[in-house]
Amino acid sequence: QNGSIYVFVALIFYYCRAMNRLEKKYGVEA
């Protein structure tokens, strides 16, 4: 049960990094 929390946080962290990379690449305003 506790492990799922770490997976959830990791997914959010990865998502934020991906969004930042896309913004720099395409200049998209979010």
PDB file of N, CA, C, O and CB in Angstrom:
ATOM      1  N   GLN A   1       0.831  -1.204   0.000  1.00  0.00           N
ATOM      2  CA  GLN A   1       0.000   0.000   0.000  1.00  0.00           C
ATOM      3  C   GLN A   1       0.872   1.263   0.000  1.00  0.00           C
ATOM      4  O   GLN A   1       0.596   2.225  -0.717  1.00  0.00           O
ATOM      5  CB  GLN A   1      -0.944   0.001   1.223  1.00  0.00           C
ATOM      6  N   ASN A   2       1.915   1.237   0.809  1.00  0.00           N
ATOM      7  CA  ASN A   2       2.769   2.414   0.908  1.00  0.00           C
ATOM      8  C   ASN A   2       3.548   2.664  -0.377  1.00  0.00           C
ATOM      9  O   ASN A   2       3.821   3.813  -0.727  1.00  0.00           O
ATOM     10  CB  ASN A   2       3.730   2.263   2.068  1.00  0.00           C
ATOM     11  N   GLY A   3       3.904   1.598  -1.076  1.00  0.00           N
ATOM     12  CA  GLY A   3       4.689   1.745  -2.298  1.00  0.00           C
ATOM     13  C   GLY A   3       3.942   2.499  -3.382  1.00  0.00           C
ATOM     14  O   GLY A   3       4.558   3.189  -4.194  1.00  0.00           O
ATOM     15  N   SER A   4       2.619   2.377  -3.405  1.00  0.00           N
ATOM     16  CA  SER A   4       1.840   3.029  -4.457  1.00  0.00           C
ATOM     17  C   SER A   4       1.955   4.547  -4.366  1.00  0.00           C
ATOM     18  O   SER A   4       1.858   5.244  -5.376  1.00  0.00           O
ATOM     19  CB  SER A   4       0.371   2.607  -4.371  1.00  0.00           C
ATOM     20  N   ILE A   5       2.161   5.057  -3.151  1.00  0.00           N
ATOM     21  CA  ILE A   5       2.299   6.509  -2.983  1.00  0.00           C
ATOM     22  C   ILE A   5       3.568   6.994  -3.686  1.00  0.00           C
ATOM     23  O   ILE A   5       3.556   8.031  -4.348  1.00  0.00           O
ATOM     24  CB  ILE A   5       2.333   6.892  -1.473  1.00  0.00           C
ATOM     25  N   TYR A   6       4.660   6.243  -3.541  1.00  0.00           N
ATOM     26  CA  TYR A   6       5.912   6.638  -4.173  1.00  0.00           C
ATOM     27  C   TYR A   6       5.786   6.593  -5.690  1.00  0.00           C
ATOM     28  O   TYR A   6       6.336   7.443  -6.390  1.00  0.00           O
ATOM     29  CB  TYR A   6       7.059   5.734  -3.708  1.00  0.00           C
ATOM     30  N   VAL A   7       5.062   5.599  -6.196  1.00  0.00           N
ATOM     31  CA  VAL A   7       4.852   5.495  -7.644  1.00  0.00           C
ATOM     32  C   VAL A   7       4.051   6.696  -8.130  1.00  0.00           C
ATOM     33  O   VAL A   7       4.344   7.252  -9.188  1.00  0.00           O
ATOM     34  CB  VAL A   7       4.124   4.169  -8.008  1.00  0.00           C
ATOM     35  N   PHE A   8       3.048   7.095  -7.368  1.00  0.00           N
ATOM     36  CA  PHE A   8       2.205   8.230  -7.737  1.00  0.00           C
ATOM     37  C   PHE A   8       3.022   9.515  -7.785  1.00  0.00           C
ATOM     38  O   PHE A   8       2.899  10.302  -8.724  1.00  0.00           O
ATOM     39  CB  PHE A   8       1.040   8.379  -6.748  1.00  0.00           C
ATOM     40  N   VAL A   9       3.858   9.723  -6.769  1.00  0.00           N
ATOM     41  CA  VAL A   9       4.703  10.921  -6.729  1.00  0.00           C
ATOM     42  C   VAL A   9       5.689  10.915  -7.891  1.00  0.00           C
ATOM     43  O   VAL A   9       5.938  11.954  -8.503  1.00  0.00           O
ATOM     44  CB  VAL A   9       5.461  11.009  -5.388  1.00  0.00           C
ATOM     45  N   ALA A  10       6.251   9.743  -8.196  1.00  0.00           N
ATOM     46  CA  ALA A  10       7.203   9.636  -9.293  1.00  0.00           C
ATOM     47  C   ALA A  10       6.537   9.978 -10.621  1.00  0.00           C
ATOM     48  O   ALA A  10       7.145  10.628 -11.471  1.00  0.00           O
ATOM     49  CB  ALA A  10       7.802   8.228  -9.347  1.00  0.00           C
ATOM     50  N   LEU A  11       5.291   9.543 -10.803  1.00  0.00           N
ATOM     51  CA  LEU A  11       4.575   9.851 -12.035  1.00  0.00           C
ATOM     52  C   LEU A  11       4.347  11.353 -12.174  1.00  0.00           C
ATOM     53  O   LEU A  11       4.503  11.907 -13.262  1.00  0.00           O
ATOM     54  CB  LEU A  11       3.238   9.109 -12.073  1.00  0.00           C
ATOM     55  N   ILE A  12       3.980  12.011 -11.081  1.00  0.00           N
ATOM     56  CA  ILE A  12       3.763  13.460 -11.125  1.00  0.00           C
ATOM     57  C   ILE A  12       5.072  14.176 -11.461  1.00  0.00           C
ATOM     58  O   ILE A  12       5.091  15.107 -12.267  1.00  0.00           O
ATOM     59  CB  ILE A  12       3.198  13.972  -9.772  1.00  0.00           C
ATOM     60  N   PHE A  13       6.165  13.731 -10.835  1.00  0.00           N
ATOM     61  CA  PHE A  13       7.466  14.346 -11.081  1.00  0.00           C
ATOM     62  C   PHE A  13       7.861  14.181 -12.548  1.00  0.00           C
ATOM     63  O   PHE A  13       8.339  15.126 -13.175  1.00  0.00           O
ATOM     64  CB  PHE A  13       8.542  13.729 -10.161  1.00  0.00           C
ATOM     65  N   TYR A  14       7.661  12.981 -13.093  1.00  0.00           N
ATOM     66  CA  TYR A  14       7.991  12.715 -14.485  1.00  0.00           C
ATOM     67  C   TYR A  14       7.126  13.550 -15.421  1.00  0.00           C
ATOM     68  O   TYR A  14       7.607  14.057 -16.434  1.00  0.00           O
ATOM     69  CB  TYR A  14       7.824  11.231 -14.797  1.00  0.00           C
ATOM     70  N   TYR A  15       5.846  13.691 -15.075  1.00  0.00           N
ATOM     71  CA  TYR A  15       4.914  14.471 -15.887  1.00  0.00           C
ATOM     72  C   TYR A  15       5.331  15.938 -15.926  1.00  0.00           C
ATOM     73  O   TYR A  15       5.295  16.568 -16.983  1.00  0.00           O
ATOM     74  CB  TYR A  15       3.483  14.339 -15.341  1.00  0.00           C
ATOM     75  N   CYS A  16       5.727  16.481 -14.779  1.00  0.00           N
ATOM     76  CA  CYS A  16       6.163  17.881 -14.720  1.00  0.00           C
ATOM     77  C   CYS A  16       7.415  18.087 -15.562  1.00  0.00           C
ATOM     78  O   CYS A  16       7.534  19.092 -16.263  1.00  0.00           O
ATOM     79  CB  CYS A  16       6.427  18.307 -13.262  1.00  0.00           C
ATOM     80  N   ARG A  17       8.344  17.145 -15.499  1.00  0.00           N
ATOM     81  CA  ARG A  17       9.566  17.263 -16.300  1.00  0.00           C
ATOM     82  C   ARG A  17       9.242  17.210 -17.780  1.00  0.00           C
ATOM     83  O   ARG A  17       9.812  17.962 -18.571  1.00  0.00           O
ATOM     84  CB  ARG A  17      10.562  16.154 -15.938  1.00  0.00           C
ATOM     85  N   ALA A  18       8.330  16.324 -18.162  1.00  0.00           N
ATOM     86  CA  ALA A  18       7.957  16.201 -19.569  1.00  0.00           C
ATOM     87  C   ALA A  18       7.293  17.484 -20.056  1.00  0.00           C
ATOM     88  O   ALA A  18       7.561  17.930 -21.172  1.00  0.00           O
ATOM     89  CB  ALA A  18       7.017  15.000 -19.778  1.00  0.00           C
ATOM     90  N   MET A  19       6.435  18.081 -19.240  1.00  0.00           N
ATOM     91  CA  MET A  19       5.757  19.318 -19.623  1.00  0.00           C
ATOM     92  C   MET A  19       6.767  20.455 -19.792  1.00  0.00           C
ATOM     93  O   MET A  19       6.663  21.241 -20.734  1.00  0.00           O
ATOM     94  CB  MET A  19       4.694  19.699 -18.573  1.00  0.00           C
ATOM     95  N   ASN A  20       7.733  20.545 -18.891  1.00  0.00           N
ATOM     96  CA  ASN A  20       8.744  21.594 -18.999  1.00  0.00           C
ATOM     97  C   ASN A  20       9.552  21.438 -20.276  1.00  0.00           C
ATOM     98  O   ASN A  20       9.877  22.426 -20.934  1.00  0.00           O
ATOM     99  CB  ASN A  20       9.671  21.573 -17.784  1.00  0.00           C
ATOM    100  N   ARG A  21       9.879  20.197 -20.630  1.00  0.00           N
ATOM    101  CA  ARG A  21      10.658  19.941 -21.833  1.00  0.00           C
ATOM    102  C   ARG A  21       9.855  20.310 -23.071  1.00  0.00           C
ATOM    103  O   ARG A  21      10.404  20.861 -24.024  1.00  0.00           O
ATOM    104  CB  ARG A  21      11.092  18.473 -21.895  1.00  0.00           C
ATOM    105  N   LEU A  22       8.553  20.009 -23.065  1.00  0.00           N
ATOM    106  CA  LEU A  22       7.714  20.340 -24.210  1.00  0.00           C
ATOM    107  C   LEU A  22       7.570  21.850 -24.356  1.00  0.00           C
ATOM    108  O   LEU A  22       7.561  22.367 -25.473  1.00  0.00           O
ATOM    109  CB  LEU A  22       6.337  19.687 -24.071  1.00  0.00           C
ATOM    110  N   GLU A  23       7.458  22.550 -23.247  1.00  0.00           N
ATOM    111  CA  GLU A  23       7.319  24.005 -23.299  1.00  0.00           C
ATOM    112  C   GLU A  23       8.562  24.639 -23.906  1.00  0.00           C
ATOM    113  O   GLU A  23       8.458  25.553 -24.724  1.00  0.00           O
ATOM    114  CB  GLU A  23       7.063  24.577 -21.894  1.00  0.00           C
ATOM    115  N   LYS A  24       9.733  24.161 -23.512  1.00  0.00           N
ATOM    116  CA  LYS A  24      10.972  24.723 -24.042  1.00  0.00           C
ATOM    117  C   LYS A  24      11.135  24.386 -25.523  1.00  0.00           C
ATOM    118  O   LYS A  24      11.693  25.172 -26.289  1.00  0.00           O
ATOM    119  CB  LYS A  24      12.179  24.206 -23.246  1.00  0.00           C
ATOM    120  N   LYS A  25      10.643  23.214 -25.917  1.00  0.00           N
ATOM    121  CA  LYS A  25      10.819  22.778 -27.296  1.00  0.00           C
ATOM    122  C   LYS A  25       9.860  23.489 -28.239  1.00  0.00           C
ATOM    123  O   LYS A  25      10.252  23.909 -29.327  1.00  0.00           O
ATOM    124  CB  LYS A  25      10.626  21.279 -27.398  1.00  0.00           C
ATOM    125  N   TYR A  26       8.597  23.626 -27.824  1.00  0.00           N
ATOM    126  CA  TYR A  26       7.585  24.193 -28.706  1.00  0.00           C
ATOM    127  C   TYR A  26       7.142  25.595 -28.308  1.00  0.00           C
ATOM    128  O   TYR A  26       6.447  26.265 -29.071  1.00  0.00           O
ATOM    129  CB  TYR A  26       6.397  23.294 -28.741  1.00  0.00           C
ATOM    130  N   GLY A  27       7.542  26.048 -27.107  1.00  0.00           N
ATOM    131  CA  GLY A  27       7.128  27.368 -26.660  1.00  0.00           C
ATOM    132  C   GLY A  27       5.638  27.436 -26.400  1.00  0.00           C
ATOM    133  O   GLY A  27       5.005  28.453 -26.685  1.00  0.00           O
ATOM    134  N   VAL A  28       5.068  26.368 -25.863  1.00  0.00           N
ATOM    135  CA  VAL A  28       3.630  26.315 -25.618  1.00  0.00           C
ATOM    136  C   VAL A  28       3.310  26.970 -24.281  1.00  0.00           C
ATOM    137  O   VAL A  28       3.951  26.687 -23.269  1.00  0.00           O
ATOM    138  CB  VAL A  28       3.121  24.857 -25.643  1.00  0.00           C
ATOM    139  N   GLU A  29       2.314  27.846 -24.290  1.00  0.00           N
ATOM    140  CA  GLU A  29       1.875  28.462 -23.033  1.00  0.00           C
ATOM    141  C   GLU A  29       0.848  27.562 -22.379  1.00  0.00           C
ATOM    142  O   GLU A  29      -0.193  27.275 -22.972  1.00  0.00           O
ATOM    143  CB  GLU A  29       1.288  29.885 -23.272  1.00  0.00           C
ATOM    144  N   ALA A  30       1.128  27.109 -21.154  1.00  0.00           N
ATOM    145  CA  ALA A  30       0.214  26.187 -20.480  1.00  0.00           C
ATOM    146  C   ALA A  30      -0.699  26.961 -19.540  1.00  0.00           C
ATOM    147  O   ALA A  30      -1.546  26.366 -18.873  1.00  0.00           O
ATOM    148  CB  ALA A  30       0.997  25.103 -19.703  1.00  0.00           C
TER     149      ALA A  30
END
